[in-house]
Amino acid sequence: MAEIFAIIGELVTKIPSEFWAALFGSTLSLAAVWITNRANDQRQRQEFAHQRDMQSRDRDLAMRKEVYMAAAEAIAAGNTSIAQISDVNTPVQECLGLFREKSGALARVPVVANEPTLRASMVVSRDLAMGFLSLLGKRMALDVCKANIDFLDGQIATWNVRSQQVLDLMRNYNLEGRDDKRYWDALTADFQFESNRIRQGNEERQKIAHEMLVMQLALCENSTDMVATISNTAAGFMIEARNELNIPIDDKAYRQIVAESVAAQKEQMTKFLEFLAAEIKRSSDPKAADGPPQRDPE
């Protein structure tokens, strides 16, 4: 064994120094290349991970933005529907149609929202639900009044036709120069009966219409207050959504802008309702039906 090591040592000593220099240089070059490649590989992995994170974050923000934009449209549709509830000429189903189409957007908010945005959206959803429940109950009373008015209009139209028929018979009686007191008295009684029914029907209709107008004004005022409430709570949702989407805004300035806009709209609506209330007070009593034509003197 010792002889083998001696032979190896002798062979090593015979290797030229240039070989060792080349070998050492090659080893250093290989080490440098390996270190460089390893550093590049780590840097590329970091870049790929960063790009992947950025792309994932961008997709997440885009999805959140889409959901929050749709939710904002749903809130606006809810305010529009609430404002329309006081219009008795628009069916309730039509009033709720716009909000019904877009309300699903609010249900998607909890899927992507963080806690502050979720809490703000829940407040808006709560106010919308309470607003619809409160106003729809009052709208039902208005619909009952409108149904009674429509029924009376049909009755009055029928009575007017009957009254006109009796009036034509009385006119023909005068033109023919007939002298039948019992027939004339029967026509007069029929005309008076129909006239009384028309007068009472008109009086009842005007009474119901007046009550309905008063109720409608109150409902308009309640709708305006509810829209103002929802607009203010929606401002909180918008602020939290913008913060979550990294679209910062001054909270106080935004809330002030919303409050000023709501106050201006409410002021104009108040003036309009006051004008309508004054017009209702000046409304005249129903006119009594005209008396029957007098019989020509014989």
Protein Blocks (a to p, Z undefined) as FASTA:
>chain_A
ZZmmmmmmmmmmmpcfklmmmmmmmmmmmmmmmmmmmmmmmmmmmmmmmmmmmmmmmmmm
mmmmmmmmmmmmmmmmmmmmmmmmmmmkbcfklmmmmmmmmmmmmmmmmmmmcfklmmmm
mmmmmmmmmmmmmmmmmmmmmmmmmmmmmmmmmmmmmmmmmmmmmmmmmmmmmmnopacf
klmmmmmmmmmmmmmmmmmmmmmmmmmmmmmmmmmmmmmmmmmmmmmmmmmmmmmmmmmm
mmmnopacdfklmmmmmmmmmmmmmmmmmmmmmmmmmmmmmpccddddddddddddZZ
